[in-house]
Amino acid sequence: MRISISITDVSGTEPAGLAGHLADTARAADEAGLDTVWVADHLLQAVPGTAVDDPVLEAYTTLGFLAAHTRRARLGTLVTAVTFRPPALLVKAVTSLDVLSGGRAWFGVGAGYLREEAHATGVPLPPTPERFAHLEDTLRLAHQMWRGDTSAFTGTHLRAAHPVSSPAPLTRPRPPILVGGMGEQRTLRLVARYADACNLFDIPDGGATLRRKLDVLAGHCAAMDRPVDEITTTVSTRLHPDEPAGGLVDRCAALADLGVDHAVVLTAGPWTAARMDTLAHAAADLADVAPRSRTP
């Protein structure tokens, strides 16, 4: 089972120390064999229990910095709100990350949801149906640009006369696409049509919600004649304060029994050396845990 780290909170560190803290965290993840270093993509701090003016770094600048301090871990946002950046700029940012990291970029994207952030900072957050139309336009454009098709693009909202992607990404056939969110009618349908991975949440209900979401995803895939096992299922779960590695191992093993391929681990507050050590031990114990196949 794949284990990754999500960096959501860098509070408690002075600005002059943020670079060193992030570099140390990313190197520890790299050395522990973690699959991916994910970062949140927000302009204001949005983690529960934090203050809105706690420090937040721009995501793609941060990922470029982390690329220089890692050698094997993949890198991505969990996830970028599709309306934060023009679609071609967003595709260019992911492409640049892929090229400069040696082919380690994810394209993590979603419809966005934080109305308070949009109001406070002036970033766009259109009504929900429009955001999903923007998301589908962006996914279509990414596929087109990454296959080298420079013909004019026409989407629901987006027009691009000559969408060039140069340099091309190093990852072949393209950087993997993760669509975040659990919506059954729109989000998971877009996962089935355009994405390589989904991101769901570890809800403490004995796996009932995850089973339902995975069944819905399988239904969308069947309707599109696509094998559901082509899609990596990632689930965000939390390492609790002072939780031993064994507790995380048991929780992730239970997720694997549901068919989850990839656990993305968050923690309250910043990642510390002790928490990274716990995560490294858990990842080693889970290396041979095989997720259950979701193919009927």
C-alpha positions as CSV (number, residue, x, y, z in Angstrom):
1,M,0.0,0.0,0.0
2,R,1.3,3.4,-0.9
3,I,1.8,6.0,1.9
4,S,2.1,9.7,1.4
5,I,2.4,12.8,3.5
6,S,0.2,15.9,3.1
7,I,1.7,19.2,4.4
8,T,-1.2,21.5,5.4
9,D,0.1,23.6,8.3
10,V,3.5,25.3,8.8
11,S,2.5,27.3,11.8
12,G,4.9,27.8,14.7
13,T,7.9,28.5,12.4
14,E,9.2,32.0,11.7
15,P,9.2,33.0,8.1
16,A,13.0,32.7,8.0
17,G,12.8,29.1,9.1
18,L,10.1,27.9,6.8
19,A,12.4,26.9,4.0
20,G,14.5,24.8,6.3
21,H,11.5,23.2,8.0
22,L,9.9,22.2,4.6
23,A,13.2,20.9,3.2
24,D,13.8,18.7,6.3
25,T,10.2,17.4,6.1
26,A,10.5,16.6,2.4
27,R,13.9,15.0,2.7
28,A,12.6,12.8,5.6
29,A,9.6,11.7,3.4
30,D,12.0,11.0,0.5
31,E,14.3,8.9,2.7
32,A,11.4,7.0,4.2
33,G,10.2,5.9,0.8
34,L,6.9,7.7,1.0
35,D,5.1,7.9,-2.4
36,T,4.2,11.6,-2.6
37,V,4.7,14.9,-0.8
38,W,1.4,16.7,-1.2
39,V,0.7,20.3,-0.3
40,A,-2.5,22.2,0.2
41,D,-3.4,24.9,-2.4
42,H,-4.9,27.9,-0.5
43,L,-4.3,31.6,-0.1
44,L,-5.5,31.5,3.5
45,Q,-5.1,28.9,6.2
46,A,-8.2,26.6,6.1
47,V,-7.2,23.7,8.4
48,P,-9.7,23.3,11.3
49,G,-8.4,24.7,14.5
50,T,-6.1,27.2,12.9
51,A,-6.4,31.0,12.5
52,V,-7.1,32.5,9.1
53,D,-3.9,34.6,9.3
54,D,-1.7,31.6,10.1
55,P,1.1,31.2,7.5
56,V,0.3,29.6,4.1
57,L,2.7,29.3,1.1
58,E,1.7,29.4,-2.5
59,A,1.5,25.8,-3.7
60,Y,3.4,25.6,-6.9
61,T,6.3,27.8,-5.7
62,T,6.5,25.4,-2.7
63,L,6.4,22.3,-4.9
64,G,9.2,23.7,-7.1
65,F,11.3,24.3,-4.0
66,L,10.5,20.8,-2.7
67,A,11.5,19.3,-6.0
68,A,15.1,20.6,-5.4
69,H,15.2,18.9,-2.0
70,T,13.9,15.5,-3.0
71,R,15.0,12.8,-5.4
72,R,12.3,10.2,-5.7
73,A,9.0,11.3,-4.0
74,R,6.3,12.5,-6.3
75,L,4.9,16.0,-5.8
76,G,1.4,17.5,-6.1
77,T,-1.4,19.6,-4.7
78,L,-4.3,18.1,-2.8
79,V,-6.0,19.8,-4.5
80,T,-5.9,23.0,-6.6
81,A,-9.2,24.8,-6.9
82,V,-9.8,24.9,-10.6
83,T,-10.8,28.6,-10.6
84,F,-7.6,29.8,-8.9
85,R,-5.6,30.0,-12.2
86,P,-6.4,30.1,-15.9
87,P,-6.5,26.6,-17.2
88,A,-3.5,26.9,-19.6
89,L,-1.5,28.5,-16.8
90,L,-2.3,25.6,-14.4
91,V,-1.4,23.0,-17.0
92,K,1.9,24.9,-17.6
93,A,2.6,25.0,-13.9
94,V,2.2,21.2,-13.6
95,T,4.2,20.6,-16.7
96,S,7.0,22.8,-15.5
97,L,7.0,20.9,-12.1
98,D,7.2,17.6,-14.0
99,V,10.1,18.7,-16.1
100,L,12.1,20.2,-13.3
101,S,11.5,17.4,-10.9
102,G,12.5,14.7,-13.4
103,G,9.0,13.4,-14.0
104,R,7.5,13.4,-10.5
105,A,4.5,15.7,-10.8
106,W,0.9,14.9,-10.0
107,F,-2.0,17.1,-11.3
108,G,-4.3,17.4,-8.3
109,V,-7.4,19.4,-9.0
110,G,-10.9,19.9,-7.8
111,A,-13.9,22.3,-8.2
112,G,-13.1,24.4,-5.1
113,Y,-15.4,25.1,-2.2
114,L,-14.1,27.8,0.2
115,R,-16.4,30.7,-0.2
116,E,-14.8,32.6,2.7
117,E,-11.4,32.4,1.2
118,A,-12.7,33.7,-2.2
119,H,-14.5,36.6,-0.5
120,A,-11.5,37.5,1.6
121,T,-8.9,37.4,-1.2
122,G,-10.8,38.2,-4.4
123,V,-10.2,34.9,-6.1
124,P,-13.1,33.7,-8.2
125,L,-15.5,31.1,-6.9
126,P,-18.4,30.9,-9.4
127,P,-21.6,28.9,-8.6
128,T,-21.2,25.2,-8.2
129,P,-22.4,24.2,-11.7
130,E,-20.1,26.7,-13.3
131,R,-17.1,25.5,-11.3
132,F,-17.7,21.9,-12.4
133,A,-18.0,23.1,-16.0
134,H,-14.6,24.9,-15.5
135,L,-13.2,21.7,-14.0
136,E,-14.2,19.6,-17.0
137,D,-12.9,22.2,-19.4
138,T,-9.5,22.1,-17.6
139,L,-9.3,18.3,-17.6
140,R,-10.1,18.2,-21.3
141,L,-7.5,20.9,-22.0
142,A,-4.9,19.1,-20.0
143,H,-5.4,15.9,-21.9
144,Q,-5.3,17.8,-25.2
145,M,-2.1,19.8,-24.4
146,W,-0.3,16.8,-23.0
147,R,-0.9,14.7,-26.1
148,G,0.6,17.5,-28.2
149,D,-2.6,18.5,-29.9
150,T,-2.4,22.3,-30.6
151,S,-5.7,22.6,-32.4
152,A,-8.2,25.1,-31.2
153,F,-10.0,24.1,-28.0
154,T,-13.6,24.9,-27.3
155,G,-15.1,24.1,-23.9
156,T,-18.2,25.2,-22.0
157,H,-16.4,28.4,-20.8
158,L,-12.8,28.1,-22.2
159,R,-11.6,29.0,-25.6
160,A,-8.0,28.5,-26.6
161,A,-6.9,29.2,-30.2
162,H,-3.5,27.4,-30.1
163,P,-2.8,25.6,-26.8
164,V,0.9,24.7,-27.0
165,S,2.6,22.6,-24.3
166,S,6.3,23.1,-24.7
167,P,8.4,21.6,-23.2
168,A,6.3,18.4,-23.0
169,P,6.1,16.7,-19.6
170,L,8.7,14.0,-18.9
171,T,6.1,11.6,-17.5
172,R,4.6,9.5,-20.2
173,P,1.9,9.5,-21.4
174,R,1.4,12.5,-19.1
175,P,1.4,13.5,-15.4
176,P,-1.2,11.5,-13.5
177,I,-4.4,13.3,-12.8
178,L,-6.1,13.2,-9.4
179,V,-9.6,14.7,-9.0
180,G,-10.4,15.5,-5.4
181,G,-13.9,15.3,-3.8
182,M,-16.6,12.7,-3.0
183,G,-19.6,14.0,-5.0
184,E,-21.3,11.0,-6.6
185,Q,-23.0,12.6,-9.5
186,R,-20.4,15.0,-10.8
187,T,-17.0,14.5,-9.1
188,L,-16.7,10.7,-9.4
189,R,-18.1,10.8,-12.9
190,L,-15.2,13.2,-13.9
191,V,-12.8,10.8,-12.1
192,A,-14.0,7.9,-14.2
193,R,-13.9,9.9,-17.5
194,Y,-10.6,11.9,-17.1
195,A,-8.6,11.0,-14.1
196,D,-6.0,8.4,-12.9
197,A,-6.9,8.8,-9.2
198,C,-9.5,10.0,-6.8
199,N,-9.2,11.4,-3.3
200,L,-11.7,10.4,-0.6
201,F,-11.9,10.9,3.1
202,D,-11.4,8.5,6.0
203,I,-14.8,8.8,7.7
204,P,-15.1,6.8,11.0
205,D,-18.3,4.9,10.1
206,G,-16.8,1.4,9.7
207,G,-16.1,2.0,6.0
208,A,-19.8,2.4,5.0
209,T,-19.2,5.8,3.2
210,L,-16.1,4.6,1.4
211,R,-17.8,1.4,0.2
212,R,-20.6,3.5,-1.2
213,K,-18.3,5.9,-3.0
214,L,-16.2,3.2,-4.4
215,D,-19.3,1.4,-5.7
216,V,-20.5,4.6,-7.3
217,L,-17.1,5.1,-8.9
218,A,-17.2,1.5,-10.2
219,G,-20.6,2.2,-11.7
220,H,-19.4,5.3,-13.5
221,C,-16.4,3.3,-14.9
222,A,-18.7,0.5,-16.0
223,A,-20.9,3.0,-17.9
224,M,-17.8,4.3,-19.7
225,D,-16.4,0.8,-20.3
226,R,-13.3,1.5,-18.2
227,P,-11.8,-0.9,-15.7
228,V,-12.2,0.6,-12.2
229,D,-8.8,-0.8,-11.2
230,E,-7.2,1.7,-13.6
231,I,-8.0,4.4,-11.0
232,T,-5.9,4.7,-7.9
233,T,-8.0,5.3,-4.9
234,T,-6.4,7.6,-2.4
235,V,-7.9,8.3,1.0
236,S,-6.9,11.1,3.3
237,T,-6.4,10.0,6.9
238,R,-5.0,11.7,10.0
239,L,-2.1,10.8,12.2
240,H,-3.3,11.7,15.7
241,P,-1.1,13.3,18.3
242,D,1.1,10.7,19.9
243,E,-0.5,7.9,17.9
244,P,1.9,5.0,17.6
245,A,2.9,3.6,14.2
246,G,0.8,0.5,14.9
247,G,-2.4,2.4,15.1
248,L,-1.8,4.0,11.7
249,V,-0.8,0.6,10.3
250,D,-4.1,-1.0,11.5
251,R,-6.2,1.8,10.0
252,C,-4.4,1.7,6.7
253,A,-4.7,-2.1,6.5
254,A,-8.4,-1.7,7.0
255,L,-8.6,0.8,4.2
256,A,-6.7,-1.6,1.9
257,D,-9.3,-4.2,2.7
258,L,-11.9,-1.8,1.2
259,G,-9.8,-1.5,-2.0
260,V,-7.9,1.7,-1.1
261,D,-4.5,1.8,-2.9
262,H,-2.9,4.9,-1.3
263,A,-3.2,6.5,2.1
264,V,-2.5,10.3,2.3
265,V,-1.6,11.1,5.9
266,L,-2.3,14.5,7.5
267,T,-1.5,15.6,11.0
268,A,-2.7,18.5,13.3
269,G,-0.1,21.2,13.3
270,P,3.2,21.0,11.5
271,W,5.0,17.8,10.8
272,T,7.7,17.1,13.4
273,A,10.7,14.8,13.4
274,A,8.9,12.4,15.8
275,R,5.8,12.3,13.6
276,M,7.8,11.7,10.5
277,D,9.6,8.8,12.3
278,T,6.2,7.3,13.1
279,L,5.1,7.7,9.5
280,A,8.3,6.1,8.2
281,H,7.8,3.1,10.5
282,A,4.2,2.7,9.4
283,A,5.1,2.9,5.7
284,A,7.7,0.2,6.1
285,D,5.1,-2.1,7.8
286,L,2.6,-1.4,5.0
287,A,4.9,-1.9,2.1
288,D,3.7,-5.5,1.5
289,V,0.0,-4.8,2.2
290,A,-1.9,-5.4,-1.1
291,P,-5.2,-3.5,-1.6
292,R,-8.2,-5.7,-2.4
293,S,-9.1,-5.6,-6.1
294,R,-12.2,-3.6,-7.0
295,T,-12.9,-5.5,-10.2
296,P,-16.1,-7.4,-9.9
